[in-house]
């Protein structure tokens, strides 16, 4: 079988093909390999390794050269500073001391590094094993897993084999054999079948017999199709010559992502031109596609763009992924994804690619229901043209002559679109075709024949045949200096490397090589002359040591300028190229940033050079050879010296009289000339320079050199103020919303006219102004405080009855019709609003929700199992959590109707057994707390009559020699886990508010470090300050609960223990300290955490304690048998519990019986007499206290009794003594 073939055989094939000189030799060797080693049924396992770039069965590896180098270093176990590691990381850089002859070829450098560690013996790796390891590599989620797979590959291969594995991972084998040749040799119909399916596995399975022709397959919904492509043409005349005599449509060429939308019912796919499914568009677009494409099955061809609702136009290229991400995260934006369909390939159950373009346009209008700014149709009549603003050219027209094409092209260029596409209306849609049925024409956006003179400031090493040598340059524009002074600062502008021959490039590099300085970022900063961003895409490999030693290049660009984030200059170029090297120009005569910005703002773009447009296409080689030597006749004059012609402008109003405007920058929707004419029409003047006569500085954005200069001198106003004044024909006040920058003087003056939210005291607000004011008001981030005051101050209960609820709505629509689903959606919207009105919250994240409300029609039965199937595995685990209430909508309806939060148990949909199975462990751990709480509630309520003197133990040594006694009991130990610096909750009723309250008490009582550990649950009575008496343990249940500390306080144990109890304990401490001074510590001891200090008890307290101990002794004797049985239970040790236990030493009474048990085991308490205890411990202060001695038998020991707490009234009296 092919899978059992050694990978070394495939490596031999790669080497043969690479060494072969002619295409026929390469093809014959490939054919021989298939016939000799491969069975027809197993072609795919080998072919997918030969053309890995077309294999879509395996996902992306996420490994480019830089990341792959790091993973290889880790897999080899070498230091990052080792010479071989440096060679891998600096694979692009040349020099015989580093990469040598293989500079720029990562796989060859990796092979050199691996050869000394692997040797030349093959590891016996088979093709099947390689495919399995590559599948693992593609599915690995982190770098550690990828490194592990690479380590396995290194062990199973030699250096030569690993070189080809790396090339397969990089999906570039460098065989010198195109995929077209491979397809033709594999089967005559292979390329056609792949073009309509983009499925390499399907091609290999269907075309096993080379001699049997395959019937041409049509396209299918759900399988990507290679798009039809447009041939690039030089000028309008050449394009019309090819299309003469045909019906032609001219369309605007949009600058977006070419996307095919495949719709099959509600299943939507978004395939790119590389047949990748871009599922990131699904969240923002799928619902729109389903609702507005009027057939169940359909394939559309078009562009995915971004529509800017604020400017009412398409945004510039590059923000698709950002907007898609914002849509997924639910962020509001004035930009949204918009799909423009310009062709339809499949309708219903029929492929329509064999119909003419004119017929497909008619189908497109019937199939798609346009939605402005979201889903548009590009056809000559109707569609997107309907939404075009008046006065602007159409997006698509039918042209009848070259003059029509020329006019449409110029209008498109003036609108700053990417170009135009000419299509034959009678043509069919051909997958992967670039024969000339479609042609594209793009402009040069920097004036006809004008080039930009820029200075080289850095260089980038190349790859491949240019490896080891500088192949690209970082160029910069000068920051304009004062008159008669050379510029001393240069701002990075773009990187360029194309346009020069090898000889010309070598000449430039050789002249600059003596002045190259290695870029040692971040150890050394760039030369001080250069202003750079240090962006990873900007950072060069070498710097030019000094601008005086550099060379000027004349560059141009085929694509319009774009706003730059990578480079310092406010604009950069897409796909720039070098036109010529200007050895005749000194370094200081390069173009400056200010001149370039003005040039961009004033230029509307134009067609390519006139000489080229007038030349014929019969002999393109002659034109190309004469292009480089021709003299440029157009000089570059900075536009700031060219005054806008306003001689024919007539005045309309005088609202801008006595005002002189200086425009720092303008929006893309308006030109500088437009604003100049607008100012003159309304009685004002404008200046081309910023001088003392200027009264108003206007800008569209707060960036750029001119803006930085303007804001140092005066206020900067947003251009919308000028537009608003002109539209209303009156002078509007300069409200805060119109300012981009305020000087200190203006800011001080403005504070007398506006409030803290920028609302003017003297001017009324309109709707937009109100929105701005509300957006300026920052909402409090303390949501708990907000909820507290809402509940406290809310006039009616119905507005706050759901304050503690966060609701997740789930529509249960298993067997509903479309109409019923629509009703369910309306019901969901209504309940969402009512929840918000009742003070609750609505969440789309199940992890944040406290209630999952299942919405269903009245007669539809609800099944928790069916509901849970709609959720992911992680969400299913959340559904079983006790804290999440899964209820029907009746709970919400009745809670809203009664204006109170009802108990969820009556309405729950989750079976009890499922809840118990999910929370079994937590239920066990909470067993003791529940019992304690139930006992405490059964006791009579009596106020404490005595005060307990407490001494602080903050200085207690951690090295005190105390051993834990081995004991057992029938109750689980409760140890509270920490959350950061706070403990986690033990009881389900414990809230974050209690944590905050405890923190405040801890701060107030910083001198008190101990709290009493006691048994029995105190009954709360916060309004009267009462404390419950200690409760008696039930027969046979010796209960033991330990508190872990939270800061300087004890954690809560029972769910009913409140913050008031915590404060009471703190107040007791303060009261006791005020009354007793530095008194002795407590006498009440926990059998787990017994304190070394002995408290002083009053006589009445000792008498009560003695009675309680005797009662507990009797209960313990009765429970002895049951305790012995439960002593066998073993619970795994929790590391965090063990750590907490070590923080609280347990003094044992009998050293002969002590032994360490895990903190999760059942324990038996040991209580011994006062004398033996005092002998083992050293007290910080001498005391004459008596301890509780139950006189119990040695085998059964009663639990310790709970101390009495003082009432709030007593605490308040103590606190108010000094007031």
C-alpha positions, 0 to 999 in steps of 0.5 A: 500500500502507498501508506507503507512506502517509506518517506525516503522514496518520496524524498528521492522523487523530490530530489530527482524533480528538482535536479531535472532541467526540463518540464518533460523530465520532471513530469515523467519522473512524477508519472513513474513514481505514481505507476511504480509505488502508488496504488490507484486507491491510495493516490491521495496520501502521496499527492497531498504531500507533493502539492500541500498548498492545495490540501484542505483536508488538513488545517493550517499549521500556524507555523511560518519561518520565525515561529518554526525556528523557535519550535525547532530550537526547543525541539532540539533542546539548544539554547537561544544564544547558541550559534545554531539557534542564532542561525535559525532565527536569523535565517534571512541574514547573510554573511559567511560567518552566519548563514553562508550560501543558504541565506534566505532559504530556511529549509536549507539552513535548518538542514545544516543545523539538523545534520550535525544532530541527526546524521544521514541514516534514515529513521524509517518514517513511512508516508502514513506516519508522516501524515499522522504526525502532520495531522497532529501538528495541525490540530495542536493548540499551543507551541508546546504541543507543536514542539513535541510533534517536531521532536518526534519527526526529528527522531524518525528522520534524517537531515535530508528528510527533515528538510523536505518535511519543513518545506511541506509544513511551509507549503512550498516545495520549490520543485520548479514544477507547477500544480498545472503540470502535476494535474495534467500528468496525473489526469487530463481532467484533473485541473477542471475537476479541481477548479469546480470542487477545490477538493484534492481528495475527490480528484484523486479518488475519482480520477484513478484511471488516467486513460478513462476520461471523466465527464465534466462536473458542474459546480455544487453548493457547499464546495468552493469553486475557483473564481474567474479572474480578470486580466490586467490591461495597460489602458482604456484603448488597449482594453477596448481594442480587445472588446470591440464589437461586444456588449460590455459592462463597466463596473467599479472594482471594489477593494475588499475580500473576494468571497463566494457565498454558498447557501444551502437552507440555513447552512452558509459558507464564505469561501475566499479566492484561496477556497478557505471558509471564512467562518468569522463572517457568519455572526454578522452576515448569516442571518441577513443571507438567510432572510434576503436570498429568496431561494434555498440553494444559491452560490453568489460571487462578490466582494465583502466590504465595510460600509461606514454609516456615518460617511454613507460610503464604503470604508477603505480596505483592511478593516474587514476582520476588525469589524467581523470581530467587533460584530462577534463581540457585540460591540457597537460601531458606525461601520458594518460588513456589507456584501456586494454580489456581482454574479450568481453561479447557482440557483435552486438546483441548477448551475447557471455558469453556462448562461451569459452574464446578461442573463445571470444579472437578471437572475441576480436581481430576482434572487437577492433582496437588497438591504442598504449597507448590508447586502447589495447587488451590482448590476447596470440597472438598479441594485447598488446604483439606486443607493448612490448619492445624487451627483456621483457616478454610477457603480455599474454602466453599459458602455458602447465606446472607448470614450464611455470607458474613459469617462467612467474610469476618470469618474471612478478615479476621482471618487478614489475607488480602486479601478474598473472591471470590463466584462463581456455581457455574452461571456460564460463564467469559467472557473479559474479563467483569466483569458480576457473575458474580464479585464481590469484597469487601475489608476496611478494615484499620484499625478500622471508621470510624477514620482516621489523622491525618497531617501533610503534609511534602511535595508531588508535581507532577501530570501531565495536567490537574494538570500544573504543580501539586502533586497528591499529598502526602507525609505523615508520622507524629510521633516521640513526644516527651516529656510536654508537649513538641511533637514535633520529628521526623516520619517519612515514612509514605506518599504520597496524592493521591486522595479530594479534589475539585479545589476542596478540593485547590486550597484545600489547595495554595493554603494551603501554597504560600507554604511550599513549598521546592524539593527540591534533592536531592542538593545540599541535605538535607531540612529537619531536622524530617523523617526520610526514606529519600531513596528515589526513590519517596519523594522529593517535588518540594517540601518544607513549610518547617516543620511548624508551617505544615503541615496535618493530613489524615485518611486511610484505606486499603482495603487492609491495611498493608504493611511499608515499605522506601520510607518511614521508618515501619515500616508504610505503606498500599496505595492510601490516600485522603484522607477529609477535611482537618483544619483544626480540628487543630493540627499537633502533634496528628498520629498518632505512630509508636508509636501506629500500630505498636501499632494495627497489631499489635492490630488484626485488621481489620474490615468497612467502616463499619456505616452503609454495610453497613446501607444499601441499594444502590438509591441509591448516589449518596445514600450517597456524597454523605452520606459526607463530612459524617458525624461519626466516632464512633470515637476513635483510642486508642493501644493501648499504654494498653489493657491486655490482658484476662487475667482469665479466664486460668488458670495452667498452669506457673510457668516464667516466675515472677518475670519481667516481659516487654515485647514490642517487636514480634511476628511476623505469625503471632501477635498481641500478646494471644496472647503476653500470655496465653501469659506469664500462663499460665506464671506470668509478667507483662507490661508495656505500657511499657519500664521498670525492672521489665522483665526480658525484652525480646522482639522478632520483628525488629530494626527499628523505633523501639521496638526501637532504644529497647529495645536501648539499655537491655538485651538483646533476645530473639527471640520463638522462645525464649518459644514454645520454653519454652512448648512444652516446659514448661520454662525453656530456657537463653538460647543465642546463637541466641535473641538479637537484640541483646546489650549489652556486659556480656552479650557479655563474660559470654557469651564465657566460656560459648561458643566462637567459633562460638557453641557452648556449653561446657555445653549439648548441641546439638540438630539445629537448634543444630548447623546454626546452629553450622555456619552460623556457621563461615565457610568459607575463601575460599582454595580453592587453599590448601584444595585443596593441603592436601586433596591433601597431608593426604588419607589416601587418593588416591581422595579427592583424585584429581579435585581439579583438575577442575570437571565439567559433566554433559551427559545425551545423550538423543537417542533414549531412552525415558522410563525410560532418561532416568530411569536417566540421571538416576540415573547423573548424580546418582551421578557428581556425588556421586562427583566431589565425594567425589574432591575435584572440583567440579560446575558448572552453568556451562560457562564454569567447567568444565574437563571436559564429561562426556557421559552416555549409555547404554552402547549409544548412540553419541556424536556431538560435533556433536549434543552441540554443537547443544544449546548456545548460540552462546557455549557452542559456542565454549567447546566448541572451546576446548582447555582444556575436555575433552569426554569420555565418562563412561567417562573419569570412571568409569575415573578413579574406579575407578583412583583417579587422573586419567587422560589425557583424549585417549583418551576425547575426543569432540571431533574433532581437526580441530575443536580445531585450527581453534579453537586455530589461532592459539594453537597458532601462538603456542605453536610456539616454546615447544613446540620449546624445551621439546622441545630442553631435555628432550633435553639431559643434566642437569648441575648448574651449576658457576658463579655469575653476579653480577647487578646491579639495574637498577631505576633504569634510565632509560626515555628511553634512546635505543635503536632496534629492529633489523629482523630476521626469524626463523622463530619467532613472538615470544611476548609475555605479555599482562597481566591487571590487574596480573598477566601472563596465562598463556602456557603452558597448564600455567601455573597461578594458583598459580604467579602467587601464588608469583611474587608472593611471590618478587617481594616478597622480591627487591624490590631486583632488577629484571632477569631473564635472557632466554635461549634453550633450555628448562631441564629441571626437577629441583626435588627436587635443585635441578638446572638443565639446560644450554643446549640447541642449536637445531635445524638451520634453526630459529633460535628466539627467545622474549621474556619480558615482565615480571611485576612485577619478574620475567620471565614464564614461557615454556614450559609446563614452567617451574615456580615453583621455577625462578622461585625459583631465579632469585631465589635466584641474585640474592640469592646473587650480591648477597651474594657479589659486592656491587654487581657488574656486570650480565649479559653474556648478551643477548637479541637483542630486549631487550639489557641495557646492563650487561655481566656478568662471565663466568668463563673456563670460561663464555666457552669454553662460550659460544664453542662454542655460538655456533659451533654455532648459526652453522652451524645458521643458515647451513643454515636461511637459505633457509627463513628467507628464505621465512618472512620474507614472513609478516605477522602483525597487530600486537597493541597490547598486545604493542607496548606491552610491547615499548616497555617493554623497549628493544632496543639495535641493533648497526647503525643503518644496518639498523634499522627498526621492525617490528610485534611480531608479525612474524618477526625476525632477530637482530643480534649485534655485537661488544663494542666497538661495543656499548660505544660505543653504551651508557653503563654505570652502573658501569665494567666490564672484562667481555668479551662474547660475540663470535661473529665471525659473518658479517653476513647470518647471526647465531646465537642468544644462548646461555643462561646457566647457573643455579646449583643449589638447594644453592648458593643454600641455602648462600649464604642460610644463611651468616649464620644 
